[in-house]
């Protein structure tokens, strides 16, 4: 028994900021101080508060150290772990009560309004040790299902829970399982979509890095419910930590008899294999994903028939995403009524969001459905930094839409988001301030969609390209009012005629920005002006003479020599030479450089 446990975030974000070196240094220092039999170092998954990584939490005190560096480790070991004195300067300041007291993370603004179900074990256990998962009631749900419930009872529980697919469309999970169970076949499959492709999204990756066994357990439950004996996890190869931990988890589960033949002596056989994707966004669409698992080019198929009848290798298949599966063991253990009591009537449970963009607390959050956008942005996210104001939030990535500041009190659930022209998507939530150009945002997502279109159907392959050309024209100051009308007309054509969800939802960022920020499109066209000052072709930098002190800092840092002026006299920018890099505005200490 160790007197102290030191939890260090081993998620991708903290790993990129040297958390592995921190762990190595910790073990070295602990051994050097003779504490190796008293202090246990645990590599966990993501804690959620990525803005403060690398993160280290020391128990039993619960000291939450943020932005730790390898150089900080000797002080933490010698002061805290050896002498029992918390290193106050490294603490997450919101947890500090006084010199000797810290408060629980659950009392901080970032965590107070969260409810962690899918993320319940992330940052809590070592994801590479199956015994730690079992100690948190891991595989108890699978045991209950195989020893106490029939497949139909499992499906009934899922139907009663109201769990909707967290991959974006929000289709009822129990209904999907019911359809697959009803179709007879010599072989069925339970698959997991871990091909998280939305820009700025890292929810599924974090679950797999921090709690891979929860997904394996849920897939086995799904297999039992529909009569499948084989599962596949389709995960992008760009997630090396998640892939590694998944494989370790699969090997451990097989060794413990929790995957493979005759699980829990029930006569039920189920095994799982990993299939790596090459990063094609279209392979997040269910039929394209299954086609890719089969070893073919990842392109969507015409539906019907739906995968529940004819899916992977032409057999009945259920496909759910990582977050959906992560909820299932808890629903089995705590009951459908418990899950239904969380969230809203039509959208029960919680939702995980990857919170990014112009926000103070970048990170991973899980909140009950129905939580307002304001609560997520201002309370959990800490608001927009730098004195800027909230302008909009993008949900659903390239398939979603922008929610304006006027709708910040909208409760977040599937139906409310669709009603205002956005969608839940997999869970990316990008916050924007007044310096963000909404036309440029629409263009950014269209660039992504054009690049990721598989090209199988003409509306998506050609239509999205035409949309992007019009947006390029508008942001470069060459657009017309007729172009705005064409843009809108083309959006609806693409939505109605594309083969799969990628093409059908590709116009959403354009349509939502046209709906709520049409004045910005008009300003680009009629005034040749970008109101946010973000479109370079429509922006010029200017030095206000009354504010300029003649310090020459802007001129000395201009990479193209576009600024001239004498010391202690107002300077001038030659717009014919200016490349609009913004260095002058960044370096000016007197706010004399402005965009016009």
PALO-184634 format. One record per residue (C-alpha): residue in one letter; x, y, z. Coordinates in steps of 0.2 Angstrom, whole numbers, plus 2048, in hexadecimal, padded with zeros to 3 digits. Example, Ala and Ser with C-alpha at 12.3 -4.5 7.8 and 13.67 -1.06 7.14 Angstrom:
REM PALO-184634
A83E7EA827;S8447FB824;
This chain:
REM PALO-184634
X800800800;X8078117FB;X805820806;X80582C7F6;X7FE82A7E5;X8048367D7;X7F98367C8;X80183E7B8;X7F78417A9;X7FC83679A;X7F083C78D;X7F684277D;X7F5855782;X800853791;X80B846789;X80F85377C;X81485F78A;X821852791;X81684979E;X82083979A;X83084279F;X8278477AF;X8238357B3;X8358307B0;X83C83E7BA;X82F83A7C8;X8348287C9;X84782D7C9;X84583A7D7;X83982E7E1;X8468207E1;X85482C7E5;X84B8327F4;X8478207FA;X8348227F7;X8318157EA;X82980A7F7;X81E8187FD;X8198227EE;X81081B7DE;X8118247CE;X8018207C2;X8008257B0;X7EE82A7AD;X7E383079F;X7DD84279C;X7D784C7AB;X7CE8587A0;X7D58687A4;X7E2868795;X7E587B796;X7EF8777A6;X7F98687A1;X80485F7A5;X7F985A7B4;X7FF8517C4;X7F384D7D2;X7FA8477E3;X7EF83C7EE;X7EA83B7FC;X7EC84E7FD;X7E48517EC;X7F185E7E7;X7ED8637D5;X7FE8687CD;X7FC8717BC;X8088757AE;X81586A7B6;X8268697AE;X83485C7B0;X83E8697B9;X83086B7C6;X8318587CB;X8408597D8;X8378667E2;X82685D7E2;X82F84D7E8;X83A8557F5;X82D8617FC;X81C8587FA;X8208467F9;X82E846805;X82A854811;X81785580F;X81886880A;X80D86B7FA;X8158767ED;X8098847EC;X81088D7DD;X80C87E7D2;X7FA87B7D8;X7EB87F7CD;X7E888F7D5;X7D588D7D6;X7D887E7E2;X7E28897EE;X7D888E7FE;X7E8893808;X7FA88E80B;X7F587D812;X7E487980B;X7DE8757F9;X7CC8717F4;X7C58637E9;X7C68647D7;X7B38617D6;X7B28727DF;X7BB87C7D1;X7B18857C3;X7B88797B6;X7B28697BE;X7A386F7C9;X79686E7BC;X79D85E7B3;X79684C7B5;X7A283F7B0;X79B82F7A9;X7A482B799;X7B38337A1;X7B182C7B2;X7C28237B2;X7CC82F7A8;X7D98377B3;X7D582A7C1;X7DC81A7BC;X7EB8137B3;X7E480E7A2;X7F180179F;X7ED7F77AF;X7DD7ED7AE;X7DC7EA7C1;X7D97FD7C3;X7CB7FC7B7;X7C37ED7C0;X7C57F67D1;X7BA8047CA;X7AC7F77C7;X7B47F37B6;X7AC7E47AD;X79F7E27BA;X7927E87AD;X7987DA7A1;X7977CE7AF;X7857D37B3;X77F7D27A1;X7867C179E;X7807B97AF;X7707C27B2;X7697C97A2;X7637C3791;X7687CC781;X7567D3780;X7577DA792;X7677E378D;X75F7EB77E;X7507F0788;X75B7F8795;X764802787;X753807780;X74D80C791;X75C817794;X75A822785;X76C822781;X76F82A770;X77E827766;X78C83476A;X794833759;X789842753;X77983B74B;X77183775C;X769827757;X76281D766;X76F81076A;X762803770;X758804760;X768801756;X76C7F2760;X75A7EC75F;X75A7EC74C;X76B7E374B;X7657D5758;X7557D274D;X75F7CE73E;X7657BC73D;X7767B8736;X7847AB739;X78F7BA73E;X78C7CB746;X7987D974A;X7997E6758;X7A47F5752;X7AB80475A;X7AE815750;X7BD81D758;X7C1826747;X7BF83774F;X7C2843741;X7BB854746;X7C7862747;X7CA86675A;X7C1856760;X7CA84B76C;X7BD843776;X7BE831770;X7D1831770;X7D1836782;X7C5829788;X7CF81B77F;X7DF822787;X7D8823798;X7CB815799;X7CC80978B;X7C57FA795;X7B4803796;X7B2803783;X7B87F0782;X7AB7EC790;X79D7F5787;X7A17ED776;X7A07DC77E;X78F7E1785;X7897E6774;X7907D676C;X7867CC779;X7767D6776;X7767D4763;X77E7C3762;X78F7C875B;X79F7BF75F;X7AC7CB757;X7AF7DE75A;X7BA7EA751;X7C07FB757;X7C4807748;X7D081474E;X7DB820745;X7ED81D745;X7F182F74A;X7EC82975C;X7FB81F760;X7F9820773;X7E781B772;X7EB80D766;X7F9807772;X7EE807781;X7DF7FF778;X7EA7F0773;X7F17EE785;X7DF7EE78B;X7DA7E177E;X7E87D6783;X7E57D8796;X7D27D4793;X7D67C5789;X7E27BF797;X7D57C17A4;X7C87B879A;X7BE7C8797;X7BF7C6785;X7C07B677A;X7B77A677D;X7AA7A278A;X7AB7B3794;X7A57B17A6;X7A279E7A2;X7927A479A;X79579C789;X7977AD781;X7A67B0775;X7AB7C1770;X7BC7C976B;X7C27DA765;X7CF7DF758;X7D57F0753;X7D57F7741;X7DF80773E;X7D8815733;X7E3820728;X7DA83072E;X7CD832721;X7BF83D728;X7B283471D;X7B6823726;X7AD82A735;X79D82772B;X797815730;X79680D71F;X7A781471A;X7AF80E72A;X7A97FD727;X7AF7FD715;X7C080271C;X7C07F4729;X7BD7E871A;X7CD7EE712;X7C57F9705;X7C580B700;X7BC81470E;X7AC81A705;X79A81B70B;X78D80F705;X77B812700;X76F80F70E;X764805710;X7697F8713;X76E7FE724;X77D7F672E;X7717EE73A;X76C7E372B;X77B7E3720;X78A7EB728;X79C7E572A;X7A07D771D;X78E7D8719;X7887D272A;X77D7DA737;X7887E7741;X7867F474E;X79280374E;X79380F75D;X7A081C761;X7AC81C770;X7A282877B;X79281E778;X79A80E77D;X7A281678C;X79181A794;X78B808792;X7937FF7A1;X78C80C7AD;X77B80B7A6;X77B7F87A8;X7817FA7BA;X7778097C0;X7678067B5;X75E80F7A7;X75481A7B3;X7648217BB;X76A8267A9;X75A82D7A4;X75A8387B4;X7698417AD;X76884E79E;X757851795;X748847791;X74D84477F;X760845782;X76483B792;X77583A799;X785845797;X78F84B788;X7A284C787;X7A885C77E;X7BA861778;X7BA87377D;X7C687D773;X7C988E769;X7C889F772;X7C5898783;X7CE899794;X7CC886799;X7D087C78A;X7CC86A78D;X7C185B78E;X7B085E797;X7A185379B;X79185B79F;X77E8557A1;X774858791;X76B868793;X77987179A;X779882792;X786888786;X789897792;X78D88B7A0;X79A882796;X7A289178F;X7A289D79E;X7A18927AD;X7AB8827A8;X7B588A79A;X7BA89A7A4;X7B48A5796;X7BD8AD788;X7CE8B378C;X7D78C3789;X7C98CF78C;X7C08C977C;X7AD8C577B;X7A58B5776;X79E8B5764;X79A8A4760;X79D891763;X79E884756;X79887375A;X798863750;X7A8867746;X7A7868733;X795860734;X78F86D741;X78B87F742;X78F88F74B;X78589575A;X7858A875C;X7868B176D;X7748B576D;X7708A276F;X77D89F77D;X76F89A789;X76A88C77E;X76A87B787;X77586F77E;X76D85F778;X769857768;X75985F764;X75D871769;X76D87175F;X76486B74F;X756878752;X763886752;X76C880742;X77A87774B;X77C865750;X78585B75F;X791852754;X79E84875D;X7A1856769;X7AD863763;X7A987476A;X7B3882763;X7B189376B;X7B48A3761;X7B58B6766;X7B38C675C;X7C48C4753;X7BD8B574A;X7B68B7739;X7A68AC736;X7A98AC723;X7BA8A6726;X7B4898732;X7A8892725;X7B6891719;X7C2888725;X7B587A727;X7B2879714;X7C4878711;X7C486971D;X7B5861715;X7BB863703;X7CC85B708;X7C384C710;X7B5849704;X7B78376FD;X7B183D6EC;X7A482F6E9;X79583B6E7;X79484A6DC;X78B8566E8;X7988546F5;X7A88526EA;X7A38616DF;X79786B6E9;X7A286E6F8;X7B08736EC;X7A48806E5;X79F8866F6;X7B18896FB;X7B58926EB;X7A789F6EF;X7AD8A1701;X7BF8A46FA;X7B78B16EF;X7AE8BA6FD;X7BD8BA709;X7C88C16FC;X7BD8D06F9;X7B78CA6E8;X7A68C36ED;X7958CA6E8;X7838CA6F0;X77E8BD6E3;X78C8B26E9;X7848B16FB;X7748AC6F3;X77D89E6E8;X7868986F8;X776896701;X76D88D6F3;X77C8816F0;X77C87D702;X76A876702;X76E86C6F2;X77D8646FA;X77386070A;X765858700;X76F84E6F3;X77F8476FB;X7818356FE;X787835710;X78883F720;X79884871C;X79185070C;X77F852714;X78685C722;X79586571A;X78B875716;X786877729;X79488372D;X78F88E71F;X77D88E722;X77E892734;X78A8A0731;X77F8A7724;X7708A6730;X7788AE73E;X7868B9737;X7808BD726;X7858CF729;X7978CA729;X7958C2717;X78D8D2711;X79B8DD719;X7A88D270F;X79F8D56FF;X7988E66FF;X7A58EF70A;X7B48E4706;X7B68E3719;X7B98D5725;X7B08DB735;X7BB8CF740;X7CB8D5737;X7D08C3734;X7CF8C2721;X7E08C871B;X7DA8CD70A;X7CE8D9711;X7D98E0720;X7E68ED721;X7F18F1730;X7F2904735;X7FC90D742;X7F291A74B;X7FE92974C;X7F793075D;X7FB920766;X80B91C75E;X81A920769;X82791D75B;X83090F765;X834906754;X8308F575B;X8238F274D;X8308F7740;X83D8ED747;X8328DD747;X82A8E0736;X8308D172B;X82E8DB71B;X8348EC720;X8228F471D;X82390072C;X82D91072C;X82F91F737;X83B928743;X83F924755;X83292D760;X827931751;X81792874A;X81B91A73F;X81291672E;X80E905726;X810903713;X8018F870F;X8088F46FE;X8178EB707;X80D8E4716;X80A8D2716;X7FD8D3724;X8068C7730;X8008D173F;X8128D2747;X8118E5749;X8008E4753;X8078D675E;X8178DF762;X8108F1765;X80F8F5777;X803904775;X7F58FC76B;X7F990875D;X7F88FB74F;X7E68F8749;X7DD8EE73C;X7D38F7730;
